Amino acid sequence: MLEVALDADGEWDSSEQPDWAALADAAARAAIAESRYPALADAERPVELSVQLTGDEQVRALNAEWRGKDRSTNVLSFPLAEAAELANPGIDGPELMLGDIVLARGVCVAEAQEKAIPLTHHAAHLLVHGTLHLLGYDHGDDAEATDMEAREVRALARLGIPDPYATEAA
C-alpha cells in the first residue's frame, strides 16, 4: 500500500495550480511500475515516500548541506530504504520509508519554459526521476543513465506524457 505524502509551500500551493498530490502519486506509481520493484505499489506493508514542493532557496540550502553544492537544482532525492527492503516489501515490519523528494519551484518553472512544455509534465518527469533515485537507480555512467532514462520514458508514457528526451533532441 503506497502513500505519497505531499507538502507544498505557498509558491506551489495555489488554487490555479493542478492537484499536485494526485500528480505526485501518479508519478511515483508509474516510476515504481517501471522499476525492478513493481510490487512496492501494492504491498500489504505500508510504503511511503515524501514529496516537498518548495522554493529555490530551500532547495539551495539542502543542496549545499547534503551535496556540497551551493546552488539550487530542480530536484533532490534522499533515499532511506535498503535494497533488501525494496526487494521484499511483503515482509512484516514497520512502514517502509522510501525517502524524500524535493522540487524547487523557480528552477522547475524556468526549465519547463525553456523546453516549451507544461510545468505539470516537467514536474511529473522530475518526480519520476526522483522516485527512481529512491529505488536505487542512478545516472553515474552511460549504461546507468541509459537504463534510468528508458525507465523514465516508459513511466511518463503511462501518464500520457511525451518522451522528454525526444523534446530535448528536437
N, C-alpha and C positions, 0 to 999 in steps of 0.2 A: 504494500500500500504506500504509494508515493505521495508525499506532501511537499509542496513548494511554498515556503514562507517568504512573502514579499514585503519589503519596506521601501516605500517611495517617498522621497522628500518633496518639498514644495515645487521644485523645478520640474519634477516628473508628474506629480500628483495634481492633475487638473481635470476638470470636467470636459475639457476639449480634447483630451487625450484618449487613446483606446484603453481597454481593460488590460492593464499591464500584468495583473495577476494571472489572467487567463492566457496571455501571450507567454509569460514565463513558464507556466505549467505545460503548455503545449510544446514549447521549445525543449524543455527538459525531457519530456516523454519521447519526443522524436529523436533526440540525441541518444537516450538510453536504448531505444529500439534499434538504433544503428550501431550500438556498441557491442562489445563482447559479453555484456551483462544485461541482456534484454529482460531477464526475469526480475530485475530490481523494481520495475514499474508495477508489478502485480504481486510482489512478495507479501506473504502474510505478516511478516515482521515490518513494523513501520520504518519507512525510509524517508529521510528528509534532506532537502537542500535549502539553503537560504539565499535569497537574491536581494541585493540592496541597490536601488536606483538613486543615485546621488549626484552631487556636483563635482566639477573638475578638481576643486581644491581638496576635497576629502580624498578623492582617488589619488591625487598627487601626494598627499601626506602618507597614505597607505603604501604607495609605490616606493616612496623614499624610505619608509620604515622597514618594509619587508623585502624589497628587492634592491635597495640601494640606488634607486633611480629617482632623482628629484625632479620629476615631471609628471604631468598627468598622462594617462593612457586610456584607451577605450574600455577595456575590461581587465579585471583582475580575478584570479581564481585561487582559492585557498582550500586544497583538498584535505579531508580529515580521515577518510576511510582507507583501510589497508586492502591490498589486492585480494587477500584471502576472504575478507568480509564481503567484498563485492562479488566474488565468485560463489559464495554460499549465503545468499540473503535469507534463505529459509530457516537457518539455524536459530534456535531460541536465543534471545538476548534482548538487551535494551534497544531502543530506537537506533537505527543505523544512520549516522550523520555523514552525508557525502561531503559536505563542506559549504563554502560561501562563494558567491559570485557577486562582484561589484561592478556596475556600469557607471561611467561618467557622462552626464547629460551633454555638456558642451562639445566634447570630443565626438560623441556619437552623432549629434546633430550635424556638426561640420563634415564628418566623413560621409554621412548619408547625402548631404547636399553636394559634396564633391563628386560622389558616384552617381548622382541624379537618381536616387532610389528612395522609396518611402522610409521614413525613420523606423516604422514598425518592422520592415524587412531587415534593416541593418541591426536593430536591437535583437530580433529573433536570431540572426546569424551569430551575434556575439554571445547570446545566451546558450545557443547550441555549442559554440566553441568553448565557452566556459564550462559547460556541463561535461563535455568530453575531457577537458583537463581534470575535472574532479574524478573522472573514471580512469585516470592514468594515462591518457593519450597526451602526446607532446609533438612538437614540430622542430626538434633539435637537429635533425638531419633530413636529407632529401626523402628517404624512404618513409620516415615517420610523418613528415609533412604531407606527402602524397596520400598516405593512408588516412590521416586526420581530415584532410580536405575532402576526400571522397566520402567519408562518413558525414561530414557537414553538408555536402551537396545532397546526399540521399535524405538526411534528416530534414533539410529545408524543403525538399520536394514533397515530403509528407505533409508539409504545412502550406503547400501551394506557392512556395517562394522560389523564384528562378535562381539558377546557379550564380552565386555572387562572383565566382572566379571567371566565369564567361563574360560577365559585365565588365570586370577589370581588364580583360584582354581585348575587348572590343574597342 
